[in-house]
Amino acid sequence: MRILLAAAGLVLVYAGIVSLVSPGEPAASPQPWGFGTGVAVRPPEVSLSGGLYFKTYLWARGGGGVLYLRCYVYSRYEGGTWLPTPEEYPVLGVYSVTVGRGPFTEGGALNLTLPLMGGCVPVATPSVDGLQLGSIKVLAPGANLAASRIGLYVAYAGGRLGEVTSFYGPGDLPPSPEDLSLPPGQAGVLLALARNITAGCGDVSCKVERIKEFLKGFTYDGTMDAPWPHIPPGVDPLMWFLQNKRGVCVHFATAFVMLARASGVHARLVVGYMSDGPVPTQWSLTAFSPHAWAEYYQPGVGWIGVEATPPMGVTPPAAPLPRETPTPVATTPEAPPASPGPYQWPSIGLGVFLPLAGVAAAALVGGALFKKRVVIAVGEALRVGAPRGFWVYVNRRRVGRAPVEIVFDKPGLYLVAAGPFVRVVRVVDYRSMAGRAFEKLLKKLKLPPSATPREVAERFPQYREVALLVEKLRFGLRANKEDYRRLKEMI
């Protein structure tokens, strides 16, 4: 009887190993285009008295420089808040969205599990200095996307994102009258200040350089402990910034836009993310910080991106990434796929299967199939300390000799074997789980999927703590089980 049980155990373990080595799911079938349906997705408002989202980590590849991820573009500024232009609300599209002219000349690629701030599907752009407005193409099989009518940004409306490949190319879209508007209460002050800053300038380039030079005398006032300067209630945040000469990126970018407009230059605000350092051409886990910059229009050239924040505030010290694996495991693809393909049964070499099969059979006959079951979070290190000197395998891949630390960057089930000991490791992505829980809350509150946690907190004060916890889990440096448990209890 024991022999039969051992044989059955071998078969089950082999099937289990095969299913753990390369988990997959069928690719989402393409859906018909819905681009002309006219369904609108409203971008979030951006307040100068509030804050942007926390840092996030994304699998990305770029051109070897700092990568800017464009989210939303704003021309309307009222009462210290940037508002989306109703005429520019994106319309709903499905499977693939292409807006504007080609050819696509610059771009990057990301591997997303969740949309970013306000439902943003980021568009990768080259360095902002010298950037020209142009066409946008986003490929996200299985996702429902929304694209702005003139190609400024792309938003998320549902489905699975997976890999997002986005491009940004040259274009000549003209500015609108709103790109010259000034807040009525501050127009006089801004016009006088702009005249003084740009005195003697006869062209756009001279005015832009003078304004950038003027802002270099201001102080970047964001730190990890106080990421946002305290602006007294009832005080206009732009005027406060110009008087106190300190603030963060959105204050610098807003001041640049308003001073440029006051000097007769069309300008607008861009909100998105910026990598904390150069993004290599191969796939790598990269830290991105929320960021705001500006764009101005130069006749005969087009829209040009400009970094108005001084260097000390543009590239913050790189935050510590999840601990690196001493010996890489098989969980990091060389190039994340655009969408999962049909399930493929992998082959396992006898050199790996036979030792594991022998261990499994011996454990089964002895009455204990596994030594230990472990649950850890994505990015958390698993230490395999014993038995010392034995080779450690993760599924079918050898990662080193014990003791060794293994970091998993992808959720799922993994079989970790060291000598006679076998661990079943369940890796949980609390970021994704928090995102799904938040999506359920949005449905419960009858809000669109693009609603942000802070918008929820503003409309439903009773969910303020929930919103803060969602932000921490989705955009913080670490997402842990205890915070997720609290979130589930509160929701």
KENUGU-563904 format. One record per residue (C-alpha): residue number from 1; x, y negated, z negated. Coordinates in Angstrom, 1 decimal. Each point is the difference from the previous one (the first is absolute). Layout:
BEGIN
  resi      xx      yy      zz
   NUM       X       Y       Z
...
***
This chain:
BEGIN
  resi      xx      yy      zz
     1     0.0     0.0     0.0
     2     2.8    -2.4    -0.9
     3     1.6     0.7     3.4
     4    -3.2    -0.9     1.8
     5    -0.3    -3.2    -2.1
     6     3.5    -0.9     0.8
     7    -0.5     0.5     3.7
     8    -3.2    -2.1    -0.2
     9     1.9    -2.7    -1.9
    10     2.7    -0.1     2.7
    11    -2.6    -0.5     2.7
    12    -1.8    -2.7    -2.0
    13     3.2    -1.8    -0.9
    14     1.2     0.1     3.6
    15    -3.3    -1.5     1.1
    16     0.2    -2.6    -2.7
    17     3.6    -1.0     0.9
    18    -1.0    -0.3     3.6
    19    -2.9    -2.3    -0.8
    20     2.2    -2.1    -2.3
    21     2.9    -0.5     2.4
    22    -1.9    -2.0     2.6
    23    -3.4    -1.1    -1.1
    24    -2.1    -1.6     2.7
    25    -3.5    -0.8     1.2
    26    -1.6    -0.4     3.4
    27     0.6    -3.2     1.8
    28    -2.9    -2.4     0.0
    29    -1.9     0.1     3.2
    30     0.0    -3.3     2.0
    31    -3.2    -1.9    -0.4
    32    -1.6    -2.2     2.8
    33     0.9    -3.7     0.0
    34    -2.0    -2.3    -2.1
    35     1.9    -3.1     0.7
    36    -3.0    -1.9     1.4
    37    -2.4     0.7    -2.8
    38     0.6    -3.4    -1.7
    39     0.4     1.4    -3.5
    40     2.0    -2.5    -2.0
    41     2.6     0.6    -2.7
    42     0.6    -3.0    -2.2
    43     3.7    -0.6    -1.1
    44     0.6    -0.9    -3.7
    45     0.4    -3.5    -1.2
    46     3.4    -1.1    -1.2
    47     0.1    -2.4    -3.0
    48     3.1    -2.0    -0.9
    49    -1.0     0.3    -3.7
    50    -0.1     3.8     0.0
    51     2.4     2.6     1.1
    52     0.8     2.4     2.8
    53     0.2     3.7    -0.4
    54     2.8     2.0    -1.6
    55     2.9     1.6     1.8
    56    -0.7     3.1     2.0
    57     2.1     2.8     1.5
    58    -0.5     1.2     3.6
    59     1.7     2.4     2.3
    60     1.3    -2.3     2.7
    61     2.4    -0.4     2.9
    62     1.0    -3.2     1.6
    63     2.9    -1.7     1.8
    64     2.6    -0.1    -2.7
    65    -1.1    -3.4    -1.4
    66    -2.5    -1.4    -2.5
    67    -3.5     1.2     1.2
    68    -3.0    -2.3    -0.3
    69    -3.4     1.6    -0.2
    70    -2.7    -2.4     1.3
    71    -3.4     0.4    -1.7
    72    -2.2    -3.1     0.3
    73     0.2    -3.5     1.6
    74    -1.7    -3.0    -1.4
    75    -0.8    -3.5     1.3
    76    -2.7    -1.1    -2.4
    77     1.1    -1.5    -3.3
    78    -2.5    -1.3    -2.5
    79     0.3    -0.8    -3.7
    80     3.3     1.9    -0.5
    81    -1.2     3.1     1.8
    82     0.7     1.3     3.5
    83    -3.2     1.3     1.7
    84    -0.4     2.3     3.0
    85    -1.4    -1.8     3.1
    86    -3.5     1.5     0.8
    87     0.6    -0.1     3.7
    88     3.2     2.1    -0.5
    89    -1.6     2.8    -2.0
    90     1.1     3.3     1.6
    91    -2.4     2.2     1.8
    92    -0.2     3.8    -0.7
    93     1.9     2.4     2.2
    94     0.7     3.7    -0.3
    95     3.1     2.2     0.4
    96     2.2    -2.6     1.7
    97    -0.1    -3.7     0.3
    98     1.8    -2.1     2.6
    99    -0.4    -3.8     0.0
   100     1.7    -2.7     2.1
   101     2.7     0.2     2.6
   102     2.9     2.3     0.5
   103     2.6     1.2     0.5
   104     0.8     0.9    -3.5
   105     3.6    -1.0    -0.8
   106     0.5     0.2    -3.7
   107    -1.4     2.2    -2.8
   108     0.5     2.6    -2.6
   109    -1.8     3.0    -1.5
   110    -1.5     0.8    -3.4
   111    -1.4     3.1    -1.7
   112    -3.0    -1.2    -2.0
   113    -2.2     1.9    -2.4
   114    -2.1    -3.0    -0.9
   115    -0.7    -3.4     1.5
   116     1.8    -2.9    -1.7
   117    -1.4    -3.3    -1.4
   118    -3.5    -0.7     1.1
   119    -0.2     3.0     2.3
   120     3.0    -1.2     2.0
   121     1.5     2.3     2.6
   122     3.3    -1.7     0.3
   123     1.5    -1.0     3.4
   124     3.8     0.3     0.1
   125     1.7    -3.1     1.3
   126     3.6    -1.0     0.5
   127     1.7    -2.6    -2.3
   128    -2.4    -2.9    -0.2
   129     2.5    -2.7     1.0
   130    -0.5    -0.2     3.8
   131    -3.1     2.1     0.0
   132    -2.6    -0.6     2.7
   133    -3.7     0.9    -0.2
   134    -1.0     2.8     2.3
   135    -1.8     3.3     0.5
   136    -0.6     2.6    -2.7
   137    -0.4     3.7     0.5
   138    -0.7     2.4    -2.9
   139    -0.3     3.7     0.3
   140    -1.7     1.8    -2.9
   141    -1.6     3.2     1.1
   142    -3.0     0.9    -2.2
   143    -0.4    -3.6    -1.4
   144    -2.7    -2.5     0.6
   145     1.7    -3.3     0.7
   146    -1.1    -3.6     0.5
   147     2.0    -2.5     2.1
   148    -0.3    -3.7     0.0
   149    -1.3    -1.4     3.3
   150     3.2    -1.8     1.1
   151     2.4     2.6    -1.4
   152     1.2    -1.5    -3.2
   153    -0.5     2.9    -2.3
   154    -1.5     3.5    -0.5
   155    -2.2     1.1    -3.0
   156    -1.0     3.4    -1.3
   157    -3.7     1.1     0.1
   158     0.2     3.7    -0.9
   159     1.5     3.4     0.8
   160     3.6     1.3    -0.4
   161     2.9    -2.3     0.9
   162     3.0     2.3     0.2
   163     2.8    -1.5     2.1
   164    -0.6    -3.6     1.3
   165     2.2    -1.1     2.9
   166    -0.5    -3.7     0.6
   167     1.6    -2.5     2.4
   168     0.3    -3.7     0.3
   169     0.8    -1.6     3.4
   170     0.3    -3.4     1.6
   171    -3.2    -2.0     0.7
   172    -1.3    -3.5     0.7
   173    -3.2    -0.3    -1.9
   174    -0.8    -3.7    -0.6
   175    -0.6    -1.5    -3.4
   176    -3.4    -1.1    -1.3
   177    -0.9    -3.4    -1.4
   178    -0.2     1.6    -3.4
   179     3.8     0.5     0.1
   180     0.4    -3.7    -0.4
   181    -2.6    -0.5    -2.8
   182     0.9    -1.4    -3.5
   183    -1.9     0.3    -3.3
   184    -1.9    -3.3    -0.2
   185     1.0    -0.8    -3.6
   186     3.7     0.4     0.7
   187     0.3    -1.2     3.6
   188     1.3    -3.5    -1.0
   189     2.8     1.4    -2.2
   190     1.0     2.6     2.6
   191     0.1    -2.5     2.9
   192     2.2    -2.4    -2.0
   193     2.3     2.8    -1.1
   194     0.3     1.5     3.5
   195     0.8    -3.5     1.5
   196     2.8    -0.4    -2.5
   197     1.4     3.5     0.6
   198    -0.1     0.0     3.8
   199     0.9    -3.7     0.6
   200     1.9    -0.4     3.2
   201    -1.0     3.5     1.4
   202    -1.3     0.0     3.6
   203    -0.7     3.7     0.5
   204    -1.5     3.0    -1.8
   205     3.4     1.7    -0.7
   206     1.3    -3.0    -1.9
   207    -3.1    -0.3    -2.1
   208     0.0     3.7    -0.9
   209     3.7    -0.1    -1.0
   210    -0.6    -3.1    -2.2
   211    -2.9     1.6    -1.8
   212     2.0     3.2    -0.6
   213     2.9    -2.0    -1.3
   214    -2.4    -2.0    -2.3
   215    -1.4     3.3    -1.5
   216     3.6     1.3    -0.7
   217     0.0    -2.5    -2.9
   218    -2.8     1.9    -1.7
   219     0.4     2.9    -2.4
   220    -1.4     3.5     0.5
   221    -1.8     0.7    -3.3
   222    -0.9     3.7     0.2
   223     1.5     2.7    -2.2
   224    -0.9     3.5    -0.9
   225    -1.4    -1.2    -3.4
   226    -1.9    -3.0     1.4
   227    -0.5     0.5     3.7
   228    -2.3    -3.0     0.3
   229     0.5    -3.5    -1.4
   230    -2.8    -1.2    -2.4
   231    -2.0    -2.8     1.7
   232    -2.3    -1.8    -2.4
   233    -3.7     0.5     0.7
   234    -1.6    -2.7     2.1
   235     3.3    -1.2     1.5
   236     0.5     0.3     3.8
   237     2.7     2.7     0.4
   238     1.6    -1.5     3.1
   239     0.3    -3.4    -1.7
   240     1.3     1.7    -3.1
   241     2.7     1.7     2.0
   242     1.1    -3.1     1.8
   243     0.2    -1.9    -3.3
   244     1.7     2.7    -2.1
   245     2.2     1.3     2.9
   246    -0.3     3.7    -1.0
   247    -2.2     2.9     1.1
   248     0.0     3.2     1.9
   249    -0.2     1.0     3.7
   250    -3.6    -0.9     0.6
   251     0.6    -3.5    -1.4
   252     3.1    -0.6     2.2
   253    -1.8     1.3     3.1
   254    -3.2    -2.1    -0.8
   255     2.1    -3.1    -0.5
   256     1.8     0.6     3.3
   257    -3.2     0.4     1.9
   258    -1.6    -3.1    -1.5
   259     3.1    -2.2     0.5
   260     0.4     1.3     3.6
   261    -3.7    -0.9     0.7
   262     0.5    -3.4    -1.6
   263     2.8    -0.6     2.4
   264    -2.1     1.0     3.0
   265     1.2     3.6     0.4
   266    -2.6     2.8     0.2
   267     0.7     2.6    -2.8
   268    -1.7     2.8    -1.9
   269     0.7     2.5    -2.9
   270     0.9     3.7     0.4
   271    -0.4     2.5    -2.9
   272     1.5     3.4     0.0
   273     3.0     2.0    -1.3
   274     3.8    -0.3     0.4
   275     2.5     2.8    -0.6
   276     2.4    -0.5    -3.0
   277     2.9     0.7     2.3
   278     0.9     1.1     3.5
   279    -2.2     2.8     1.4
   280     2.1     2.5     2.0
   281    -0.9     1.5     3.3
   282    -0.7     3.4    -1.5
   283    -2.9     0.8    -2.4
   284     0.7    -1.0    -3.6
   285    -1.9    -0.8    -3.1
   286     0.0    -3.8    -0.2
   287    -1.2    -2.5    -2.6
   288    -2.2    -2.8     1.3
   289    -1.0    -3.1    -2.0
   290    -3.1    -2.1     0.7
   291     1.1    -3.2     1.8
   292    -1.4    -3.1     1.8
   293     1.7    -1.9     2.8
   294    -1.1    -2.6     2.6
   295    -0.3    -0.4     3.7
   296     0.1    -3.2     2.1
   297    -0.8    -0.6     3.6
   298     2.6    -1.4     2.4
   299    -1.3    -1.1     3.4
   300     1.6     2.0     2.8
   301     1.2     2.7    -2.4
   302    -3.0     1.2    -2.0
   303    -0.5     0.9    -3.6
   304     3.2     0.3    -2.1
   305     0.3     1.7    -3.4
   306     1.9    -1.9    -2.6
   307     1.3     1.0    -3.5
   308    -0.7    -3.0    -2.3
   309     0.9     1.7    -3.3
   310     3.7    -0.6    -1.0
   311     2.3     3.0     0.1
   312    -0.1     0.8    -3.7
   313    -3.7     0.6     0.4
   314    -0.1     1.7     3.4
   315     2.0     3.1    -0.7
   316    -0.4     1.1    -3.7
   317     2.4     2.6    -1.5
   318    -1.0     3.4     1.3
   319    -2.2     1.7    -2.5
   320     1.1     3.5    -1.0
   321    -1.4     2.6     2.3
   322    -1.3     3.3    -1.3
   323     3.0     2.0    -1.1
   324     1.9     1.5     2.8
   325     0.3     3.8     0.3
   326     3.7     1.1    -0.4
   327    -0.7     2.5     2.8
   328    -2.9    -0.9     2.3
   329    -3.0     2.3     0.0
   330    -2.2     1.0     2.9
   331    -2.8    -2.5    -0.9
   332     1.3    -3.0     2.0
   333    -0.6     0.3     3.7
   334     2.7    -1.5     2.3
   335    -2.8    -1.9     1.7
   336    -3.5     0.0    -1.5
   337    -2.6     1.2     2.5
   338    -2.5    -2.4     1.5
   339    -2.7     2.5    -1.0
   340     0.1     3.6    -1.3
   341    -0.3     2.5     2.8
   342    -1.7     3.4     0.0
   343     1.1     2.3    -2.8
   344     3.3     1.8     0.9
   345     1.0     3.2    -1.9
   346     3.8    -0.4    -0.6
   347     2.5     2.8    -0.1
   348     2.0     0.7    -3.1
   349     3.5     1.4     0.2
   350     0.7     3.3    -1.8
   351     2.8    -1.6    -1.9
   352    -2.6    -2.1    -1.9
   353    -3.0     2.3     0.1
   354     1.6     3.2    -1.3
   355     1.5    -1.6    -3.2
   356    -3.3    -1.8    -0.7
   357    -2.0     3.2     0.8
   358     2.1     2.0    -2.3
   359    -0.4    -2.5    -2.8
   360    -3.7    -0.1     0.5
   361    -0.4     3.8     0.0
   362     2.1     0.4    -3.1
   363    -2.0    -2.8    -1.7
   364    -3.3     1.6     1.0
   365     1.0     3.5    -1.2
   366     1.2    -1.5    -3.2
   367    -3.4    -1.7    -0.5
   368     1.0    -3.7     0.6
   369    -0.2    -1.2     3.6
   370     1.4    -3.6    -0.7
   371     2.3    -1.3    -2.7
   372    -1.5    -3.4    -0.1
   373    -2.6    -2.3     1.6
   374     0.9    -3.7     0.2
   375    -1.9    -3.1     1.0
   376     2.0    -3.1     0.9
   377    -0.6    -3.3     1.9
   378     1.4    -1.0     3.4
   379     3.5    -1.5    -0.6
   380     0.4     1.7    -3.4
   381     3.1     2.2    -0.5
   382    -0.3     3.7    -0.9
   383     3.0     1.3    -1.8
   384     0.9     3.6     0.5
   385     2.7     0.7    -2.6
   386     0.0     3.8    -0.3
   387     1.2     2.5     0.7
   388     3.2    -2.0     0.6
   389     1.9     0.8     3.2
   390    -2.9     1.6     1.8
   391    -1.1    -1.3     3.3
   392    -3.2    -2.1    -0.1
   393    -2.6     0.3     2.8
   394    -2.9    -2.2     0.8
   395    -2.3     2.1     2.2
   396     2.4     1.3     2.6
   397     2.8    -2.6    -0.4
   398     3.0     0.2    -2.3
   399     0.6    -3.3    -1.8
   400     3.0     0.8    -2.2
   401     1.1     1.9    -3.1
   402    -1.5    -0.5    -3.4
   403     0.0    -2.4    -1.8
   404    -1.5    -2.2     2.7
   405    -2.6    -2.7     0.1
   406    -2.6     0.1     2.8
   407    -2.1    -3.0     1.1
   408    -3.2     0.6     2.0
   409    -1.2    -2.7     2.3
   410    -3.1     1.7     1.3
   411    -2.9     1.5    -1.8
   412    -0.8     3.7     0.1
   413     0.9     3.4    -1.5
   414     3.6     1.1     0.0
   415     1.7     3.3    -1.1
   416     3.2    -0.7    -1.9
   417     2.2     3.1    -0.6
   418     3.2     0.3    -2.0
   419     1.3     3.5    -0.6
   420    -2.8     2.0    -1.7
   421    -2.1    -3.1    -0.8
   422    -2.7    -1.3     2.3
   423    -1.9    -3.3    -0.6
   424    -3.1    -1.0     1.8
   425     0.3    -3.8     0.3
   426    -3.1    -2.1     0.8
   427     1.0    -3.5     1.2
   428    -2.7    -2.6    -0.4
   429    -0.2    -3.3     1.7
   430    -1.7    -2.2    -2.5
   431     0.2    -3.0     2.4
   432    -2.2     1.7     2.5
   433    -2.3     1.4    -2.7
   434    -0.5    -3.5    -1.4
   435    -0.7    -1.3     3.5
   436    -2.7     2.6     0.5
   437    -1.5    -0.8    -3.4
   438    -0.1    -3.7     0.8
   439    -1.7     0.8     3.4
   440    -2.7     1.8    -1.9
   441    -0.4    -3.0    -2.3
   442    -0.4    -2.3     3.1
   443    -2.7     2.3     1.3
   444    -1.7     0.0    -3.3
   445     0.1    -3.8    -0.1
   446    -1.1    -0.2     3.7
   447     3.2    -1.9     1.0
   448     1.9     0.4     3.2
   449     3.1     2.2     0.1
   450     2.2    -3.1     0.6
   451    -0.9    -1.5    -3.5
   452     3.0    -0.4    -2.3
   453     0.2     0.8    -3.7
   454     0.1    -3.7    -0.8
   455    -3.0    -0.7     2.1
   456    -1.8     2.7    -2.0
   457     1.1    -1.5    -3.3
   458    -1.2    -3.4     1.1
   459    -3.5     1.2     1.0
   460    -0.3     2.5    -2.8
   461     1.8    -1.2    -3.1
   462    -0.8     3.3    -1.8
   463     2.4     1.7     2.4
   464     3.0    -2.3    -0.6
   465     2.0     2.6    -1.9
   466    -0.8     2.6     2.7
   467     1.3    -2.4     2.7
   468     3.2    -0.6    -1.9
   469     0.5     3.7    -0.5
   470    -0.6     0.7     3.7
   471     2.6    -2.7     0.9
   472     2.5     1.6    -2.3
   473    -0.6     3.5     1.3
   474     0.0    -0.9     3.7
   475     2.6    -2.7     0.1
   476     2.2     0.4    -3.1
   477     3.4     1.7    -0.1
   478    -1.4     3.1    -1.6
   479    -3.4     1.7    -0.1
   480    -0.5     2.4    -2.9
   481    -2.5     2.4    -1.3
   482    -1.0    -1.9    -3.1
   483    -0.9    -3.2     2.0
   484    -2.0     2.1     2.5
   485    -1.8     1.8    -2.8
   486    -1.0    -3.4    -1.5
   487    -1.2    -1.2     3.4
   488    -2.2     3.0     0.5
   489    -1.5    -0.4    -3.5
   490    -0.8    -3.7     0.7
   491    -1.5     0.6     3.4
***
